[in-house]
C-alpha cells in the first residue's frame, strides 16, 4: 500500500471493517446472540482483535497519523454496526493502547 493510498483512508476503513467483521462473529451485539458470552470468550475475541490490529499496523508500517486514522476508522465502523458508544470508546482505546502504540526497543 502506497503512502498516498493510505492517506485516502479507504484501505484503513476496509481493514477496520474486516477486523470488526471477525470480532462481531466471535462477540456479537447482545441483541444478536442467543446466549451470554463467557468472560473467556470475550477476552479471546478481544485478544484476537488486538493481535490482528497490531499485525496490520506493523505490516503497513503505520506512522502516528496512520495509526490515528486507523483508530478513527475502527471507531466509526464499530459505531456503524450499532455497538454502544461507551463500549466503542473502551474497545477503541484498548486497541489503540495495546495494538497501535509502537513499543520502543531499549
PyMOL commands that set and color helices and strands:
alter all, ss='L'
color gray80, all
select helices_A, chain A and resi 3-8+10-26+30-32+39-60+64-80+85-100
alter helices_A, ss='H'
color red, helices_A
deselect
rebuild
show_as cartoon
